[in-house]
Amino acid sequence: MEHRYGMLALAAICAVVLLMGAAKSKKEWLLNIVMRSVLGTIAIYFVNAALAGAGIHLGVGINPVTVLTSGILGFPGLVAIYSVGIYKYL
């Protein structure tokens, strides 16, 4: 029983340390997500235009879900969005 409380206390301490670090760099973190969201939206627009020019219509739209996915995950998020689009296309 004590082992369970020890693990819970350790997890709580780790969470507090992570929150303290996040609060310290909150402005930088928020700016990073906003910039990746903007760049991800621009990338989606140009990739969609290039694919439409080649005659491939994947149906990846610019909406809050895709913008947040590209903003939070960055380039891997864009790859995931287009992977889902390719899966639906097949």
C-alpha positions, 0 to 999 in steps of 0.5 A, a space after each residue: 500500500 505504501 508503494 502505491 502512495 509513493 508512486 502517486 507522490 512521485 507523479 504529483 511532484 513531477 507534475 508540479 515541476 512540469 507545471 512550474 516550467 510551463 508557467 515560466 515559458 508560457 509566452 514562448 510556448 503560446 507563440 510557438 503554437 501560433 506560429 506553427 499553426 499559421 505556417 501549417 495553414 499556409 502549408 496545407 493551402 499550398 500542398 492542396 493547390 499543388 495536389 489539385 494541379 496534379 489532379 489529386 483531390 485529397 479533401 484536406 480542408 483548413 478547419 480548426 482541427 487541422 490548424 490545431 493539429 499542425 500547430 501542436 504537432 508541427 510537421 508530423 501533424 501535417 504528415 498525419 493529416 495527409 496520411 489520413 487524407 490518403 487513407 480516405 482517398 484509397 
